[in-house]
Amino acid sequence: MYKLYTRPGSGGFVVEAALAMAGAPFQQIDVPKKDPPDPAFLAISPLNQVPALTLPDGRSMTESAAICILLAERHPDAGLAPESGSPARADFLRWMAFMSSVLYPAILRLYYAHRYTADAGNVQAVKDAAIAEMDRGFAIVDNALAGRDWLAGEKLSLADIYLVMLVAWHPDTGRARMAWPNIERLWCRLRLHKLMRKLNVSHEMWPQE
């Protein structure tokens, strides 16, 4: 059985979705924010970040994008990603890497700006630069979605869920929904998705509709 270390409103949202879509049994362990952090959890996640996933063989993984890719490989019949070797699989890997290396770090710089500067007076500048980088990245993804229903392939994948999780963390979601209509079109579909609605009750990623 998998063990998912998470907390509400975190990147555990997409991993929880992946496990549910795969029908994989898992134990959910909510990790409270602590200072100092719990040494037992640090042994699993050295950066003290969620999500982390302990695999059935006892090994642990961090990094939500990597966890999603692994679960897609381990549960191919669940359709979490396009089939290995297909053209759409290349899109899936590209966008998962793009979002985890461009958008997610920018979001962290926004909400944890004090970690990214040694000058306390420079925190707002870090935040402003982070928002600009988020906006640049979301604009690229929005352009890629033009004329497409899904980010990779012809059906929903974890890349789409990962994307809407990230855009839900934008500091001005009203502006985001206006600025990137293709992302909003996808997000609107997922806000009505039965599983996303269920997960949103506990994670509160966006207002219930």
CORCORHU-V173432 format. One record per residue. N is the residue number from 0. RES is the residue in one small letter. OMEGA is omega as a letter, one per 30 degrees, with the letter a starting at -180 (999 if undefined). D_FIRST is the distance of its C-alpha to the first C-alpha in whole Angstrom. Layout:
BEGIN
n=N res=RES omega=OMEGA d_first=D_FIRST
n=N res=RES omega=OMEGA d_first=D_FIRST
END
This chain:
BEGIN
n=0 res=m omega=l d_first=0
n=1 res=y omega=l d_first=4
n=2 res=k omega=a d_first=7
n=3 res=l omega=l d_first=10
n=4 res=y omega=a d_first=13
n=5 res=t omega=l d_first=16
n=6 res=r omega=a d_first=19
n=7 res=p omega=l d_first=21
n=8 res=g omega=a d_first=23
n=9 res=s omega=l d_first=22
n=10 res=g omega=l d_first=20
n=11 res=g omega=l d_first=17
n=12 res=f omega=a d_first=18
n=13 res=v omega=l d_first=18
n=14 res=v omega=l d_first=14
n=15 res=e omega=l d_first=14
n=16 res=a omega=a d_first=16
n=17 res=a omega=a d_first=14
n=18 res=l omega=l d_first=11
n=19 res=a omega=a d_first=13
n=20 res=m omega=l d_first=15
n=21 res=a omega=a d_first=13
n=22 res=g omega=a d_first=11
n=23 res=a omega=l d_first=8
n=24 res=p omega=l d_first=6
n=25 res=f omega=l d_first=5
n=26 res=q omega=l d_first=7
n=27 res=q omega=a d_first=11
n=28 res=i omega=l d_first=13
n=29 res=d omega=a d_first=16
n=30 res=v omega=l d_first=18
n=31 res=p omega=l d_first=22
n=32 res=k omega=a d_first=25
n=33 res=k omega=l d_first=26
n=34 res=d omega=g d_first=29
n=35 res=p omega=a d_first=29
n=36 res=p omega=l d_first=25
n=37 res=d omega=a d_first=23
n=38 res=p omega=a d_first=23
n=39 res=a omega=l d_first=19
n=40 res=f omega=l d_first=18
n=41 res=l omega=l d_first=21
n=42 res=a omega=l d_first=19
n=43 res=i omega=a d_first=16
n=44 res=s omega=a d_first=19
n=45 res=p omega=l d_first=22
n=46 res=l omega=l d_first=24
n=47 res=n omega=a d_first=22
n=48 res=q omega=l d_first=21
n=49 res=v omega=g d_first=18
n=50 res=p omega=l d_first=16
n=51 res=a omega=a d_first=14
n=52 res=l omega=l d_first=10
n=53 res=t omega=a d_first=9
n=54 res=l omega=a d_first=7
n=55 res=p omega=l d_first=5
n=56 res=d omega=l d_first=9
n=57 res=g omega=l d_first=9
n=58 res=r omega=a d_first=12
n=59 res=s omega=l d_first=12
n=60 res=m omega=l d_first=14
n=61 res=t omega=l d_first=17
n=62 res=e omega=a d_first=19
n=63 res=s omega=a d_first=18
n=64 res=a omega=l d_first=20
n=65 res=a omega=l d_first=18
n=66 res=i omega=a d_first=15
n=67 res=c omega=a d_first=16
n=68 res=i omega=l d_first=18
n=69 res=l omega=a d_first=15
n=70 res=l omega=l d_first=13
n=71 res=a omega=l d_first=16
n=72 res=e omega=a d_first=16
n=73 res=r omega=a d_first=13
n=74 res=h omega=a d_first=14
n=75 res=p omega=a d_first=17
n=76 res=d omega=a d_first=18
n=77 res=a omega=l d_first=17
n=78 res=g omega=a d_first=20
n=79 res=l omega=l d_first=19
n=80 res=a omega=l d_first=21
n=81 res=p omega=a d_first=24
n=82 res=e omega=l d_first=24
n=83 res=s omega=a d_first=24
n=84 res=g omega=l d_first=28
n=85 res=s omega=l d_first=29
n=86 res=p omega=a d_first=32
n=87 res=a omega=l d_first=30
n=88 res=r omega=l d_first=27
n=89 res=a omega=l d_first=29
n=90 res=d omega=l d_first=30
n=91 res=f omega=a d_first=26
n=92 res=l omega=l d_first=26
n=93 res=r omega=a d_first=29
n=94 res=w omega=l d_first=29
n=95 res=m omega=l d_first=25
n=96 res=a omega=l d_first=27
n=97 res=f omega=a d_first=30
n=98 res=m omega=a d_first=28
n=99 res=s omega=a d_first=26
n=100 res=s omega=a d_first=29
n=101 res=v omega=a d_first=32
n=102 res=l omega=a d_first=31
n=103 res=y omega=l d_first=28
n=104 res=p omega=l d_first=30
n=105 res=a omega=l d_first=33
n=106 res=i omega=l d_first=31
n=107 res=l omega=l d_first=30
n=108 res=r omega=l d_first=34
n=109 res=l omega=a d_first=35
n=110 res=y omega=l d_first=33
n=111 res=y omega=a d_first=33
n=112 res=a omega=a d_first=36
n=113 res=h omega=l d_first=37
n=114 res=r omega=a d_first=35
n=115 res=y omega=l d_first=37
n=116 res=t omega=l d_first=40
n=117 res=a omega=a d_first=42
n=118 res=d omega=a d_first=45
n=119 res=a omega=l d_first=44
n=120 res=g omega=a d_first=47
n=121 res=n omega=a d_first=45
n=122 res=v omega=a d_first=42
n=123 res=q omega=l d_first=43
n=124 res=a omega=l d_first=44
n=125 res=v omega=l d_first=41
n=126 res=k omega=a d_first=40
n=127 res=d omega=l d_first=42
n=128 res=a omega=l d_first=41
n=129 res=a omega=l d_first=38
n=130 res=i omega=l d_first=39
n=131 res=a omega=l d_first=41
n=132 res=e omega=l d_first=38
n=133 res=m omega=a d_first=36
n=134 res=d omega=l d_first=39
n=135 res=r omega=a d_first=39
n=136 res=g omega=l d_first=36
n=137 res=f omega=l d_first=35
n=138 res=a omega=l d_first=39
n=139 res=i omega=l d_first=38
n=140 res=v omega=l d_first=35
n=141 res=d omega=l d_first=37
n=142 res=n omega=l d_first=39
n=143 res=a omega=a d_first=37
n=144 res=l omega=a d_first=36
n=145 res=a omega=l d_first=39
n=146 res=g omega=a d_first=40
n=147 res=r omega=l d_first=36
n=148 res=d omega=a d_first=34
n=149 res=w omega=a d_first=30
n=150 res=l omega=a d_first=30
n=151 res=a omega=l d_first=29
n=152 res=g omega=a d_first=30
n=153 res=e omega=l d_first=31
n=154 res=k omega=a d_first=28
n=155 res=l omega=l d_first=25
n=156 res=s omega=l d_first=23
n=157 res=l omega=l d_first=21
n=158 res=a omega=l d_first=24
n=159 res=d omega=l d_first=26
n=160 res=i omega=l d_first=23
n=161 res=y omega=a d_first=23
n=162 res=l omega=a d_first=27
n=163 res=v omega=l d_first=27
n=164 res=m omega=a d_first=25
n=165 res=l omega=a d_first=28
n=166 res=v omega=l d_first=31
n=167 res=a omega=l d_first=30
n=168 res=w omega=l d_first=30
n=169 res=h omega=a d_first=34
n=170 res=p omega=l d_first=36
n=171 res=d omega=a d_first=38
n=172 res=t omega=l d_first=36
n=173 res=g omega=l d_first=40
n=174 res=r omega=a d_first=41
n=175 res=a omega=a d_first=38
n=176 res=r omega=l d_first=38
n=177 res=m omega=a d_first=42
n=178 res=a omega=a d_first=42
n=179 res=w omega=a d_first=39
n=180 res=p omega=a d_first=40
n=181 res=n omega=l d_first=37
n=182 res=i omega=l d_first=34
n=183 res=e omega=l d_first=35
n=184 res=r omega=l d_first=36
n=185 res=l omega=a d_first=32
n=186 res=w omega=l d_first=31
n=187 res=c omega=l d_first=33
n=188 res=r omega=a d_first=31
n=189 res=l omega=l d_first=28
n=190 res=r omega=l d_first=29
n=191 res=l omega=a d_first=29
n=192 res=h omega=a d_first=26
n=193 res=k omega=a d_first=24
n=194 res=l omega=l d_first=21
n=195 res=m omega=l d_first=23
n=196 res=r omega=l d_first=25
n=197 res=k omega=a d_first=22
n=198 res=l omega=a d_first=20
n=199 res=n omega=l d_first=24
n=200 res=v omega=a d_first=24
n=201 res=s omega=a d_first=22
n=202 res=h omega=l d_first=23
n=203 res=e omega=l d_first=26
n=204 res=m omega=l d_first=27
n=205 res=w omega=a d_first=30
n=206 res=p omega=l d_first=32
n=207 res=q omega=l d_first=31
n=208 res=e omega=999 d_first=34
END
